[in-house]
Amino acid sequence: MKILVTGGCGFIGSHFIRYALSQNDEIINLDNQSYAGRGKNLEHMGLIPGRDYLFIKGDICDPVTPHALIDKADAVVNFAAESHVDKSYEGQELFKKTNISGLENLLSKTMHLWKCKKNKIFLQVSSDEVYGSIPEGEATEEFPLNALKGENPYAKTKAEADEIALKYFKDYEIPVIITRSSNNIGQYQFPEKLIPLFITNLMLKQKVPLMGDGENIREWTYVEDNCRAIYHVLKNGVPGQAYNIGSGERNRKTNMQVTKAILELFGVEEKSMPEYIQVIDHRKAHDFRYALNSEKLRKLGFDTDSFKSFDEVLLETVRWYQENKQWWDKLK
């Protein structure tokens, strides 16, 4: 299969490319290498462009570049997105441009190029944040996209993008599938995100900025497990459907639990932990809890019990950032 991956230089996209290549697929990577894509993840992974991998520097909003690439592809997997919630309050127009207009541009090109063609797939990579905060229980794929009514600009643009993608399926029969993943953890994550931010701060002898009392809950999935699941949905999913990708209750942690686990791995005793924490105000509309029901993914034949545990992955992640300062230091 020849796959066009958009946003393939970012955290999850680069891991997905490496996994897809291991499955003998051909990859075209379209990425504009914005600030979060400048880590040279794929080069650091040892991936060199060749017969099965081609890199094109370009923007999904460009009216010309995606056209020829989509025409060559059997599938499109769209990772391209502005994703840092804090930045979404400062630059909402950029989030709308990339997350909504960029997707519409890709789908419009796909609509014209794939008309009457079979065995094509457009996979939109989304987020558990589209469901908004889940006070109790778990969000299934039929759960309302509460982010549309919320005040989180990032989540709102991702929810709008999901609606647009499904509209193209309903109105134009474009074979669209959506995946909604929980928070990811792992190597090569840009150091603005919570876990790599805390790890790199501690390495630089700086405090970790924890919002409020740290009781907000997130569900953590190892990035490579997430990419295996996305790939499984790409190969086996049903057009017009969405699939949650979460690691379950065992990997749901409060931000305080995550903070203490990181500090413990740095050898900090619990009684001394407050000295390493700088309490900061909550961001506006800071969702309290995310929780996904992934039964639909399991029914599709994917074993979510194979996902690694948070504690195991956190140890691997801390060690990787400790051993790869040359990768993150220039991005910090």
VENDAVEN-V632256 format. One record per backbone hydrogen bond with DSSP energy under -0.5 kcal/mol. CO is the residue of the C=O (numbers start at 1). NH is the residue of the N-H. If there is no record, write none. Layout:
CO:NH / CO:NH
This chain:
1:3 / 1:26 / 2:74 / 2:75 / 3:5 / 3:28 / 4:6 / 4:77 / 5:8 / 5:30 / 6:79 / 6:80 / 7:10 / 10:14 / 11:15 / 12:16 / 13:17 / 14:18 / 15:19 / 16:20 / 17:21 / 18:22 / 19:23 / 20:23 / 20:25 / 21:24 / 26:3 / 27:54 / 28:5 / 28:30 / 29:31 / 29:56 / 30:7 / 31:58 / 34:37 / 35:38 / 37:40 / 40:44 / 41:45 / 42:47 / 43:46 / 46:48 / 50:53 / 52:27 / 53:50 / 54:29 / 56:31 / 56:58 / 59:62 / 62:66 / 64:67 / 64:68 / 65:69 / 66:70 / 67:71 / 68:72 / 69:73 / 70:73 / 74:121 / 75:4 / 76:78 / 76:123 / 77:6 / 77:79 / 78:125 / 81:83 / 83:85 / 84:88 / 85:88 / 85:89 / 86:89 / 86:90 / 87:90 / 87:91 / 91:95 / 92:96 / 93:97 / 94:98 / 95:99 / 96:100 / 96:101 / 97:102 / 98:103 / 100:104 / 101:105 / 102:106 / 103:107 / 104:108 / 105:109 / 106:110 / 107:111 / 108:112 / 109:113 / 110:114 / 114:117 / 121:76 / 121:123 / 122:124 / 122:177 / 123:78 / 123:125 / 124:126 / 124:179 / 126:181 / 127:130 / 128:131 / 129:132 / 130:147 / 133:135 / 138:140 / 139:293 / 140:143 / 144:146 / 145:148 / 146:149 / 147:150 / 151:153 / 152:156 / 153:157 / 154:158 / 155:159 / 156:160 / 157:161 / 158:162 / 159:163 / 160:164 / 161:165 / 162:166 / 163:167 / 164:168 / 165:169 / 166:170 / 167:171 / 168:172 / 168:174 / 169:173 / 174:176 / 175:122 / 176:240 / 177:124 / 178:243 / 179:126 / 179:181 / 180:245 / 181:128 / 183:221 / 185:223 / 186:189 / 190:193 / 193:197 / 194:198 / 195:199 / 196:200 / 197:201 / 198:202 / 199:203 / 200:204 / 201:206 / 202:205 / 208:210 / 208:278 / 210:280 / 211:214 / 214:256 / 216:255 / 217:290 / 218:220 / 218:253 / 219:183 / 221:185 / 222:226 / 223:227 / 224:228 / 225:229 / 226:230 / 227:231 / 228:232 / 229:233 / 230:234 / 231:235 / 232:236 / 233:237 / 238:241 / 241:178 / 243:180 / 245:182 / 248:251 / 249:252 / 251:220 / 251:253 / 253:218 / 254:258 / 255:259 / 256:260 / 257:261 / 258:262 / 259:263 / 260:264 / 261:265 / 262:266 / 263:266 / 263:268 / 264:267 / 269:272 / 269:273 / 270:273 / 272:275 / 273:276 / 274:277 / 276:208 / 277:279 / 278:210 / 280:212 / 283:286 / 285:287 / 288:217 / 289:134 / 291:139 / 292:294 / 294:298 / 295:299 / 296:300 / 297:302 / 298:301 / 302:304 / 303:306 / 304:307 / 309:313 / 310:314 / 311:315 / 312:316 / 313:317 / 314:318 / 315:319 / 316:320 / 317:321 / 318:322 / 319:323 / 320:324 / 324:327 / 324:328 / 325:329 / 328:331 / 328:332
